[in-house]
Amino acid sequence: MDFLEAYQQLVLAESESAVSYTLKEAFLALRQVAESNKCDDSNELF
């Protein structure tokens, strides 16, 4: 998830003119899904 951390920092640091607020919201929503799936996958191992 290091890539997602770095990408999130870059996306959120950009001004509104470079990266729209809607895109930032979408990225964060996708990030939440990725994190929740990561937790779900680890539970299946046990």
Backbone as XML, in Angstrom:
<?xml version="1.0"?>
<chain id="A" units="angstrom">
  <residue number="1" name="MET">
    <atom name="N" x="0.818" y="-1.205" z="0.000"/>
    <atom name="CA" x="0.000" y="0.000" z="0.000"/>
    <atom name="C" x="0.863" y="1.272" z="0.000"/>
  </residue>
  <residue number="2" name="ASP">
    <atom name="N" x="2.174" y="1.107" z="-0.073"/>
    <atom name="CA" x="3.046" y="2.286" z="-0.101"/>
    <atom name="C" x="2.736" y="3.171" z="-1.298"/>
  </residue>
  <residue number="3" name="PHE">
    <atom name="N" x="2.421" y="2.541" z="-2.429"/>
    <atom name="CA" x="2.082" y="3.305" z="-3.627"/>
    <atom name="C" x="0.850" y="4.162" z="-3.376"/>
  </residue>
  <residue number="4" name="LEU">
    <atom name="N" x="-0.183" y="3.579" z="-2.765"/>
    <atom name="CA" x="-1.408" y="4.334" z="-2.489"/>
    <atom name="C" x="-1.152" y="5.497" z="-1.544"/>
  </residue>
  <residue number="5" name="GLU">
    <atom name="N" x="-0.300" y="5.288" z="-0.562"/>
    <atom name="CA" x="0.040" y="6.374" z="0.366"/>
    <atom name="C" x="0.695" y="7.536" z="-0.386"/>
  </residue>
  <residue number="6" name="ALA">
    <atom name="N" x="1.679" y="7.217" z="-1.208"/>
    <atom name="CA" x="2.394" y="8.246" z="-1.962"/>
    <atom name="C" x="1.460" y="8.954" z="-2.939"/>
  </residue>
  <residue number="7" name="TYR">
    <atom name="N" x="0.636" y="8.174" z="-3.639"/>
    <atom name="CA" x="-0.285" y="8.754" z="-4.619"/>
    <atom name="C" x="-1.307" y="9.643" z="-3.931"/>
  </residue>
  <residue number="8" name="GLN">
    <atom name="N" x="-1.810" y="9.194" z="-2.787"/>
    <atom name="CA" x="-2.781" y="9.993" z="-2.040"/>
    <atom name="C" x="-2.170" y="11.325" z="-1.628"/>
  </residue>
  <residue number="9" name="GLN">
    <atom name="N" x="-0.964" y="11.318" z="-1.151"/>
    <atom name="CA" x="-0.301" y="12.564" z="-0.763"/>
    <atom name="C" x="-0.180" y="13.508" z="-1.948"/>
  </residue>
  <residue number="10" name="LEU">
    <atom name="N" x="0.202" y="12.972" z="-3.106"/>
    <atom name="CA" x="0.335" y="13.813" z="-4.295"/>
    <atom name="C" x="-1.006" y="14.381" z="-4.739"/>
  </residue>
  <residue number="11" name="VAL">
    <atom name="N" x="-2.030" y="13.531" z="-4.779"/>
    <atom name="CA" x="-3.353" y="13.965" z="-5.244"/>
    <atom name="C" x="-3.926" y="15.030" z="-4.315"/>
  </residue>
  <residue number="12" name="LEU">
    <atom name="N" x="-3.863" y="14.778" z="-3.029"/>
    <atom name="CA" x="-4.471" y="15.712" z="-2.079"/>
    <atom name="C" x="-3.687" y="17.020" z="-1.965"/>
  </residue>
  <residue number="13" name="ALA">
    <atom name="N" x="-2.410" y="16.982" z="-2.298"/>
    <atom name="CA" x="-1.591" y="18.191" z="-2.215"/>
    <atom name="C" x="-1.807" y="19.131" z="-3.396"/>
  </residue>
  <residue number="14" name="GLU">
    <atom name="N" x="-2.320" y="18.597" z="-4.502"/>
    <atom name="CA" x="-2.524" y="19.425" z="-5.698"/>
    <atom name="C" x="-3.671" y="20.407" z="-5.498"/>
  </residue>
  <residue number="15" name="SER">
    <atom name="N" x="-3.547" y="21.535" z="-6.130"/>
    <atom name="CA" x="-4.597" y="22.550" z="-6.042"/>
    <atom name="C" x="-5.842" y="22.103" z="-6.794"/>
  </residue>
  <residue number="16" name="GLU">
    <atom name="N" x="-6.945" y="22.775" z="-6.546"/>
    <atom name="CA" x="-8.222" y="22.447" z="-7.187"/>
    <atom name="C" x="-8.125" y="22.548" z="-8.707"/>
  </residue>
  <residue number="17" name="SER">
    <atom name="N" x="-7.306" y="23.450" z="-9.204"/>
    <atom name="CA" x="-7.198" y="23.604" z="-10.649"/>
    <atom name="C" x="-6.481" y="22.421" z="-11.303"/>
  </residue>
  <residue number="18" name="ALA">
    <atom name="N" x="-5.605" y="21.756" z="-10.559"/>
    <atom name="CA" x="-4.871" y="20.622" z="-11.116"/>
    <atom name="C" x="-5.627" y="19.306" z="-10.938"/>
  </residue>
  <residue number="19" name="VAL">
    <atom name="N" x="-6.256" y="19.128" z="-9.783"/>
    <atom name="CA" x="-7.011" y="17.907" z="-9.480"/>
    <atom name="C" x="-8.333" y="18.331" z="-8.864"/>
  </residue>
  <residue number="20" name="SER">
    <atom name="N" x="-9.420" y="17.989" z="-9.523"/>
    <atom name="CA" x="-10.729" y="18.437" z="-9.037"/>
    <atom name="C" x="-11.091" y="17.785" z="-7.710"/>
  </residue>
  <residue number="21" name="TYR">
    <atom name="N" x="-11.938" y="18.465" z="-6.972"/>
    <atom name="CA" x="-12.414" y="17.963" z="-5.689"/>
    <atom name="C" x="-13.143" y="16.631" z="-5.879"/>
  </residue>
  <residue number="22" name="THR">
    <atom name="N" x="-13.896" y="16.507" z="-6.960"/>
    <atom name="CA" x="-14.625" y="15.275" z="-7.249"/>
    <atom name="C" x="-13.664" y="14.105" z="-7.420"/>
  </residue>
  <residue number="23" name="LEU">
    <atom name="N" x="-12.554" y="14.336" z="-8.115"/>
    <atom name="CA" x="-11.564" y="13.283" z="-8.295"/>
    <atom name="C" x="-10.923" y="12.907" z="-6.966"/>
  </residue>
  <residue number="24" name="LYS">
    <atom name="N" x="-10.656" y="13.892" z="-6.133"/>
    <atom name="CA" x="-10.095" y="13.608" z="-4.810"/>
    <atom name="C" x="-11.059" y="12.764" z="-3.988"/>
  </residue>
  <residue number="25" name="GLU">
    <atom name="N" x="-12.348" y="13.096" z="-4.028"/>
    <atom name="CA" x="-13.353" y="12.308" z="-3.306"/>
    <atom name="C" x="-13.400" y="10.882" z="-3.826"/>
  </residue>
  <residue number="26" name="ALA">
    <atom name="N" x="-13.368" y="10.727" z="-5.144"/>
    <atom name="CA" x="-13.416" y="9.395" z="-5.751"/>
    <atom name="C" x="-12.193" y="8.575" z="-5.345"/>
  </residue>
  <residue number="27" name="PHE">
    <atom name="N" x="-11.029" y="9.196" z="-5.341"/>
    <atom name="CA" x="-9.821" y="8.486" z="-4.947"/>
    <atom name="C" x="-9.926" y="8.012" z="-3.503"/>
  </residue>
  <residue number="28" name="LEU">
    <atom name="N" x="-10.400" y="8.881" z="-2.621"/>
    <atom name="CA" x="-10.512" y="8.493" z="-1.217"/>
    <atom name="C" x="-11.541" y="7.386" z="-1.009"/>
  </residue>
  <residue number="29" name="ALA">
    <atom name="N" x="-12.616" y="7.404" z="-1.787"/>
    <atom name="CA" x="-13.617" y="6.335" z="-1.702"/>
    <atom name="C" x="-13.010" y="5.012" z="-2.157"/>
  </residue>
  <residue number="30" name="LEU">
    <atom name="N" x="-12.265" y="5.041" z="-3.257"/>
    <atom name="CA" x="-11.598" y="3.829" z="-3.731"/>
    <atom name="C" x="-10.578" y="3.330" z="-2.719"/>
  </residue>
  <residue number="31" name="ARG">
    <atom name="N" x="-9.907" y="4.269" z="-2.093"/>
    <atom name="CA" x="-8.914" y="3.900" z="-1.072"/>
    <atom name="C" x="-9.579" y="3.193" z="0.099"/>
  </residue>
  <residue number="32" name="GLN">
    <atom name="N" x="-10.736" y="3.698" z="0.515"/>
    <atom name="CA" x="-11.466" y="3.052" z="1.613"/>
    <atom name="C" x="-11.860" y="1.627" z="1.241"/>
  </residue>
  <residue number="33" name="VAL">
    <atom name="N" x="-12.321" y="1.428" z="0.017"/>
    <atom name="CA" x="-12.702" y="0.091" z="-0.437"/>
    <atom name="C" x="-11.477" y="-0.825" z="-0.451"/>
  </residue>
  <residue number="34" name="ALA">
    <atom name="N" x="-10.359" y="-0.320" z="-0.948"/>
    <atom name="CA" x="-9.132" y="-1.119" z="-0.993"/>
    <atom name="C" x="-8.708" y="-1.517" z="0.414"/>
  </residue>
  <residue number="35" name="GLU">
    <atom name="N" x="-8.787" y="-0.594" z="1.343"/>
    <atom name="CA" x="-8.413" y="-0.891" z="2.732"/>
    <atom name="C" x="-9.362" y="-1.909" z="3.348"/>
  </residue>
  <residue number="36" name="SER">
    <atom name="N" x="-10.664" y="-1.767" z="3.107"/>
    <atom name="CA" x="-11.619" y="-2.702" z="3.699"/>
    <atom name="C" x="-11.475" y="-4.091" z="3.084"/>
  </residue>
  <residue number="37" name="ASN">
    <atom name="N" x="-11.181" y="-4.159" z="1.784"/>
    <atom name="CA" x="-10.953" y="-5.453" z="1.144"/>
    <atom name="C" x="-9.682" y="-6.104" z="1.665"/>
  </residue>
  <residue number="38" name="LYS">
    <atom name="N" x="-8.703" y="-5.299" z="1.965"/>
    <atom name="CA" x="-7.453" y="-5.820" z="2.519"/>
    <atom name="C" x="-7.735" y="-6.482" z="3.859"/>
  </residue>
  <residue number="39" name="CYS">
    <atom name="N" x="-8.557" y="-5.874" z="4.682"/>
    <atom name="CA" x="-8.914" y="-6.443" z="5.978"/>
    <atom name="C" x="-9.753" y="-7.698" z="5.785"/>
  </residue>
  <residue number="40" name="ASP">
    <atom name="N" x="-10.702" y="-7.680" z="4.850"/>
    <atom name="CA" x="-11.536" y="-8.845" z="4.590"/>
    <atom name="C" x="-10.700" y="-10.027" z="4.121"/>
  </residue>
  <residue number="41" name="ASP">
    <atom name="N" x="-9.727" y="-9.775" z="3.251"/>
    <atom name="CA" x="-8.881" y="-10.848" z="2.734"/>
    <atom name="C" x="-8.049" y="-11.472" z="3.843"/>
  </residue>
  <residue number="42" name="SER">
    <atom name="N" x="-7.565" y="-10.677" z="4.776"/>
    <atom name="CA" x="-6.741" y="-11.222" z="5.850"/>
    <atom name="C" x="-7.576" y="-12.082" z="6.790"/>
  </residue>
  <residue number="43" name="ASN">
    <atom name="N" x="-8.863" y="-11.792" z="6.938"/>
    <atom name="CA" x="-9.725" y="-12.600" z="7.785"/>
    <atom name="C" x="-9.985" y="-13.969" z="7.172"/>
  </residue>
  <residue number="44" name="GLU">
    <atom name="N" x="-9.950" y="-14.060" z="5.852"/>
    <atom name="CA" x="-10.224" y="-15.323" z="5.184"/>
    <atom name="C" x="-9.077" y="-16.322" z="5.359"/>
  </residue>
  <residue number="45" name="LEU">
    <atom name="N" x="-7.917" y="-15.844" z="5.730"/>
    <atom name="CA" x="-6.783" y="-16.729" z="5.885"/>
    <atom name="C" x="-6.906" y="-17.602" z="7.120"/>
  </residue>
  <residue number="46" name="PHE">
    <atom name="N" x="-7.720" y="-17.205" z="8.060"/>
    <atom name="CA" x="-7.842" y="-17.947" z="9.322"/>
    <atom name="C" x="-9.110" y="-18.719" z="9.410"/>
  </residue>
</chain>
